[in-house]
Each structure stands twice: as structure tokens, then as C-alpha cells.
Amino acid sequence: MRFTKWLVTLTITIVTMMGWALTAEANANGELTAIIEVQKYYRAIHIMAMLLMGFGFLMVFVKKYGRSAITATYLLVSIAIPLYFLKDSLGLLGGVDSEIDRLILAEFGAASLLICAGAVLGRLRMHQYLLLGLLFVPCYAFNEWLLLSGGLGLIAEGNFIDTGGSIVIHAFGALFGIGVAYSMTTKTEYETPIESDNTSDRFSLLGSMMLWVFWPSFCAALVVPEDIPTTIVNVILALCGSTIATYITSLKLRGKISVADIANAALAGGVAIGSTCDKVPAHYAFMIGILAGILSTLGFAVIQNWFHALGKKVDTCGVLHLHGLPGLFGGLIAMIAVDGINKGDQIKGIIITIVAAILSGLVAGKVLSLSGRRKVPYLDSEELEIDERIF
């Protein structure tokens, strides 16, 4: 009898202790999850700083369009994020359960939209930036679904390497914007010079520095915790590489350093390292940054004028040379730099992005052109209240 009571007591004690252990483990897991979510929130806020202050100030280099550029930035971010959330809430084109993950993915979409808008900056009326967002986000989400979520079975989920969005975010946004520009740029807009001055250039450099500082958070936003240190170091080294390469290349090609090159091409390393930011050793990251900086500076110093003259069109911010070419380079270099990569799916994803972005951009440009035209491009006073005494 005593033995039975002792056995029952022992059993109850063991079960109770197991319950405590499971509860403690659950609490620990819950606390770890909460910590990870808070860390993601910090990176999400860094990305928001990039979107509003980084992109916003980078685009104020147009002397008489700075106020409009900042206003357009507000509108573009404010339309992209809710649209992406709406897409997820309707269960369209995949989705995630975590609210903070959804916010970060929506911010990625907003970044791509801002890149796209840079191609036609100054040539849209203010309401057309909102319309551009309405047209862009579904196309962006569709391409993202095809490449990253196994949409339509074209690419197996996980086979396309693009952690920081060199292709999905940067190349898609730039090529979509080029499509829009080719659809709707008029002869008058092509012939109107894009002017800058000392003040607009300084603000543009400030925006570039903001992007430089927070770019590691952008690439590491959804990386698993154990890979975050590698990602951050790689992004910083890539940016260092592209900055040095931009300085040298700009000096060699132009004879003097171009502020436009420094403000833009110095960021090309962050664009190019995106695909492989968590997968390559540090010296690879630095070299990728150097090559991206050279490529981007060549774009701004040599290719841009030829590209504009070829089609009589204008890429206002040079997004093809900052985001398009370095983004494509980053996606392609992954096939060499990453062991075990599925090269067929990687190249397939790049081709899908190029075709989808350009075609959807061309269509979007036609739709936008039906909704009105600016009388004079690159001028705040056409739509904003401006004190002419200080204009």
C-alpha cells in the first residue's frame, strides 16, 4: 500500500516537473520569438528611414522640383504599403502570417516603386504618382510570387537566390520605370534640361548617405538571426567597394569627380550584393561592390547620354544605372559566387523579371499618359503653392 502511494506521488511529481519544463521551454521560445520580432521592427524602421529620407532626399537633385519630389515620396510609400497589405489580406499571390514580416515585404515593394518612379520623376502630375502605385504594386507582387514562392510552377520555391532583392526589388523597379518612361516621355520633356544647383546636390548627397547607413538593415531584414552578422558585414564591404570604385572611375572618365556619380553609383554595391549578401565570404562582397561601382559609374558617365539619345527618352534619376544594371549583375554573379545554386532557375528568374517589368511598364505608361500631362516638367510651382519671392 505504501509502495503504491509512493509510486503515485512519484508519478505526479514527475508529470508536474515535466509540465513545468515544457512551460518554461514554451515561455523561452515565446520570449525568443518576441525578441526576434522586436529586432525585425528595428530593421523595418531603418527601412522606413531609407524610403522617406533616403530616397526622398536623393531625388531632390532637380533644382526646381525638390518640394514635389519629397511630396511624391510620401504618396508613393503611403500607397504601396496598404496595397501590399490588401494583397496579403485577400490571400492573393502567397503571403506571410507574421505582421512584421508583412510590413517588411510591403516596404520592399515600396522601395521598388520609388525606384520605378525615379525614371519619370518630374514628368508626372502628383495624382499620377498614386496611379503609378496602383498599377505597379500588383505587377511587383506577381513577379515576386513567380520567383520566390513557386508561382505557376515556373521556379521551385527556394531555388531563386535573391535575399536582398537585387532582381526582385531593384532590377524590377528600374526596368518597370524604363518601360513607363518609354511609353510616355514627350518630345518637350526630352528636350527640357534637368537642372541642379549646389543646394539640391547637397541634399541629394544627404539622401545617399542615409541609404548607405541603413542599407545593411534592408538586406538583413528577413535573414535568419545566425546569418545577420555575415549579411551586415558583406553589405558594408560591398558599399565600401562601390564607393571607392565610383571615386576612381568618375575621376578617370570625367577628369573631375561628379557629385551625381558619388550620390548614386556609390550605392551600387548595396544593390549588387543583395542577391548573395548572406551567402558569400567578405572578400567576395568587397569585389562585387567594386565591380558594381565601376559598372554604375560607366552607366552615368558614358551610357546614359547614349541611352537617352537612342530613344529620345529620359531616365530622370538614372535608375537603370544605379538599380537596373547593378541589380542584374548581382543576380548573375550569384551563379558564380554561390555553391550549389540552380543556375537554370536563376537565369530563368532574371529573364522573367526583365520581360515582366518592361512589358508591364510599357502598358502602365500608356495608362498614365491617358490621365493627363504636365504643362512644364520639373517645376514645383505647377502644382504646389510656392512663394515666388523665394523660388
Buried (B, 14 or more C-beta within 10 A) or exposed (E): EEEEEEEEEEEEEEEEEEEEEEEEEEEEEEEEEEEBEEBBBEBBBBBBBBBBBBBBBBBBBBBBBBBBBBBBBEBBBBBBBBBBBEBBEEEEBBBEEBEBBBBBBBBBBBBBBBBBBBBBBBBBBBEBBBBBBEBBBBBBBBBBBBBBBBBEEEBEEEBBBBBBBBBBBBBBBBBBBBBBBBBBBBEEBBEBEBEBEEEBBBBBBBBBBBBBBBBBBBBBBBBEEEBBEBBBBBBBBBBBBBBBBBBBBBBEBBEEEBBBBBBBBBBBBBBBBBBBBBBBEEEBBBBBBBBBBBBBBBBBBBBBEEBBEEEEBBBBBBBBBBBBBBBBBBBBBBBEBBEEBBEEBBBBBBEBBBEBBBBBBBBBBEBBBEEEBBEEBBBBBBBEEBEEEEE
